[in-house]
Amino acid sequence: CVLVTGMTTPDFVPLIRKHFDALITDEGGILCHAAIVAREIPIPCIVGTGSASDSLKNGMKVLIDFDQGEIIKH
């Protein structure tokens, strides 16, 4: 399960640890909260998409290439 959100805060960490296998955020960069949390847990993360939370909807199937930072809708 992937969490797609505008950005993360420390309040998200317990939920991320329990329920999510990856993170995608609209905002942020290599040193943002989501990127740091993802490295610590560790889980894959794409940050700074600009619009993922608008274009990806609950239950949507996607192919995510975390090495290239690409999200492909299916």
C-alpha positions in Angstrom: 0.0 0.0 0.0 1.4 3.4 -1.0 0.7 6.7 0.9 0.1 9.6 -1.6 0.0 13.0 0.1 0.9 16.6 -0.2 3.6 16.3 2.4 4.2 14.4 5.6 4.7 15.5 9.2 5.9 13.7 12.3 2.3 12.7 13.1 2.4 10.4 10.0 5.3 8.2 11.2 3.3 5.7 13.3 0.8 5.2 10.4 3.5 4.9 7.8 5.4 2.3 9.9 2.2 0.2 10.3 0.3 0.6 7.1 2.4 1.7 4.1 5.1 0.1 1.9 6.1 3.3 0.1 5.5 7.1 0.0 4.8 9.6 -2.7 4.5 13.3 -2.0 3.6 16.4 -4.0 6.2 18.6 -2.2 9.7 18.1 -0.9 13.2 17.2 -1.9 16.0 14.9 -0.8 16.1 16.4 2.7 12.3 16.7 3.3 10.5 14.9 6.1 9.1 12.1 3.9 12.5 11.4 2.4 14.2 11.2 5.8 11.4 8.9 7.2 11.5 6.7 4.2 15.3 6.2 4.5 15.0 5.4 8.3 12.2 2.9 8.0 13.4 1.9 5.1 10.7 2.1 2.3 10.8 3.5 -1.2 9.8 7.2 -1.7 9.2 9.7 -4.5 9.0 13.3 -3.4 8.3 16.6 -5.2 5.8 15.2 -7.8 3.8 18.4 -7.8 0.5 16.7 -8.3 0.4 13.1 -7.4 -2.2 13.6 -4.7 -4.5 15.1 -7.3 -3.9 12.5 -10.1 -3.7 9.3 -8.0 -6.9 8.1 -6.4 -7.6 5.6 -3.7 -7.6 2.0 -5.1 -5.9 3.0 -8.4 -3.4 0.6 -9.7 0.0 2.1 -10.7 3.4 0.9 -11.7 6.1 2.8 -9.7 9.7 2.9 -10.7 11.3 4.3 -7.6 14.8 4.2 -9.2 13.7 6.6 -12.0 11.0 8.4 -10.0 8.3 7.5 -12.5 4.7 6.7 -11.8 2.6 5.0 -14.5 -1.1 4.7 -14.2 -2.7 1.4 -15.2 
